[in-house]
Amino acid sequence: MMTKLRISIINIHGLLKGSGLEIGRDADNGGQTKYVYEFAEFLSRHPGVEHVDLFTRLIDDPALSSEYAVGVEAVNEKLDIRRIPFLGKKYKPKEQLWEGLDTFVTGVVHHIKFHDIFPNWIHSHYGDAGYAASELSTILNIPFAHTGHSLGFYKRKKLFENGISQQEMEKKFKFEARIAAEEKTLELSEFIITSTEQEIETYKPYKNFGLAKYHAISPGIDTRKFVPYYHKEQDSVKHMEEEQRKYWVAESISKFLINPHKPFILALSRPDRHKNLHTLIEVYGKDKELQSMANLVIFAGIRKDIARMPESEKDVLTDLLLAMDKYDLYGKMAIPKKHDVENEVSIIYRYAAEKRGVFANLTLHENFGLTVIESASSGLPVVVTKNGGPSEIIPTCQNGILVDPLDVGQIKKALRTILTDENQWKYYSNNGAINIQKHYSWLSHVNQYVALIDENLSLSSGAGIKKQHYPNINISRLKRKVENLLVSDIDGTLIEPKLNNPGFKELKAHLINRTEKMAFALATGRNLRLVKKVIEEEKFPAPDFIICSVGTEIYYTNGKDYILDKGWATFLSGRWKREEVENRLKAISWIKLQEEEAQNPFKISYYYDKEKYDYDQLVAALGKGWYKINIIPSHGQFLDFIPKRASKGNAIKFLCRKWAIPLSRVIAAGDSGNDIDMFRGAVKGIIVGNRSIELNHYQTTKSIFVAKSPASAGILEGLKHYKVIK
């Protein structure tokens, strides 16, 4: 065992809270949400784990519990739910969150730095969190593992087969972003966790399948909650609570039924076409003998008003009710509107087992089959799909019968066998209750998982095995408490060849030997290629950050590798329409587009005729959106158009917010009008002695120091003035 683990778990969508999950509320609150919460809780109990932080989205929606708006919720002394706000306050389905993931990543970095809770391992769930974990891993140099839960490749394939157009699918489900994120996760994650060996095969269509390592670890269930039907609670108060819940479960079912004392066939799932509930009703509805043996009870999510439900769920529930009517199953079939997922699901299984019933799961393909092990642990035999995980569970546990979910004859025969053969029923019931405890507990799951992390970290000295092959940006300085951040312009400030770069060697020595309490950034109008050129030619120490292309890009670097800050790009993209701006400027005859390398997604660069320059004409051409754009002429020949939000000053504020560096700790150095933007607010400024004419009127104040010396010598003068160096 290495040092104790601090693990960050990322699960961006769905609803997570410690006081009880709303499973079945909608398609985003099903098995994944339950799995993630229980995984986090049991992981936090492992002796080798110091702390677990579960990161999700903050939701402040009047239609939901106010608990989802609490920034940090302590679930137990070793588990916190940490909620990061992005894309507004309202609850949104997962498909609508892709565009905000870079903002989420920025929020997580800030939160981790501000609270000083740097993890040594990250685990992501589903494609959106896989994207976030890939970014965090790259920025923070922290290895991660991933659990897919479901894959975009198969969902897209299924929708395509159902006749949905490519355009419609992309608009609603963002498959391009999702599948790209899944590919990136396979490439960068240390390993992928699957529930079964079979599930590993489902990744084969991905280009990066061979780059990933896979470990099949069966999910667990809470075996304190899912106990056999004959278990009696020793605590008298808890026993009374359980009896009350069982009474209300019985009431919710029996009000539908003429003879509620018969055994029943139980199904419990979300109202999803893939769950194949209509086939179960068809089997039951066409078999009068089966109807005489047992009732049919279907819990299909939670509903108030079907008419107000999402279209796909509304369609499934409507079809179930129409099938009930078609086969005239009134008095024989129950379809309750709601149940308490947190407290009643285990009771529903036990109540069905007491009635000598059977659980049916006819999903077309089941990745794992959590309901199969929950029912087994309760002593309830199962008839279950042979496609996917159950084909590994049933041979292990001997708790039921595998069937083809589309073979009506097989399903009917299996249900009848279990309902009519008492010895067979007992055999499956007893096996399930015993074998689940052996093979499918969360304790077993987290023990295997922590052993895998320990092995990975010990073999890689904590960096993660794959991190030896990917860009390794050394930002350890930024993990510590930064006392000062020096931000310097390059041309005319850091270097001034006309004056033989006064003070440059001395400043360079200070920056090479700076302590971990000082960070350093370059802020320049140059593009990244030209910044790299200066660093290489001058043998300059690698900055922690580079703000370049007139504040439109931010990079992290170690001098060899450069990583773009996508959170900044996302921030700039709001209200910026590059193509439209470029089209409008075609009407101006005295400007000419610069070469391709001068352009980037947030900067349109031109050459212009100084004699013909007319600001009002540019504003008129840009139309009513002109105020969203910064127009920057420079050196009498270059003209840049960038988003209003883009500037060196705003980039500094963004970095400081992200890395929890107080603005009062920032010292910015510049020589021209383009640099004034950096000196605003609490930032301390240094104006070097060779300043341009537009800065001539500045005098030394509390927050701005006007140096006598030029270029780097002037920066040194300012750093001494602010007592950063002696």
Secondary structure by P-SEA (a helix, b strand, c coil): cccccbbbbbbcccccccccccccccccccaaaaaaaaaaaaaaacccccbbbbbbbbbbccccccccccccccccccbbbbbbbccccccccccccccaaaaaaaaaaaaaaaacccccbbbbccaaaaaaaaaaaaaccccbbbbccccaaaaaaaaaaacccaaaaaaccaaaaaaaaaaaaaacccbbbbccaaaaaaaccccccccbbbbbbbbbcccccccccccccccaaaaaaaaaaaaaaaaacccccccccccccccccccccccaaaaaaaaaaacaaaaaabbbbbbcccccccccccaaaaaaaaaaaaaaaaacccccccccccccccccaaaaaaaaaaabbbbbbbcccccccaaaaaaaaaccccccccccaaaaaaaacccccccccccaaaaaaaaaaaaccaaaaaaaaaaaaccccccccaaaaaaaaaaaaaaaaaaacccccccccccccccccccccccbbbbbbcccccccccccccaaaaaaaaaaaccccbbbbbbccccaaaaaaaaaaaccccccccccccccbbbbbccccccccaaaaaaaaccccaaaaaaaacccccccccccccccccccccccccccccaaaaaaaaccccccbbbbbccccbbbbbcccccaaaaaaaaaaaaccccccbbbbbccccccccccccbbbbbccccccccccccccccbbbbcccaaaaaaaaaaaacccc
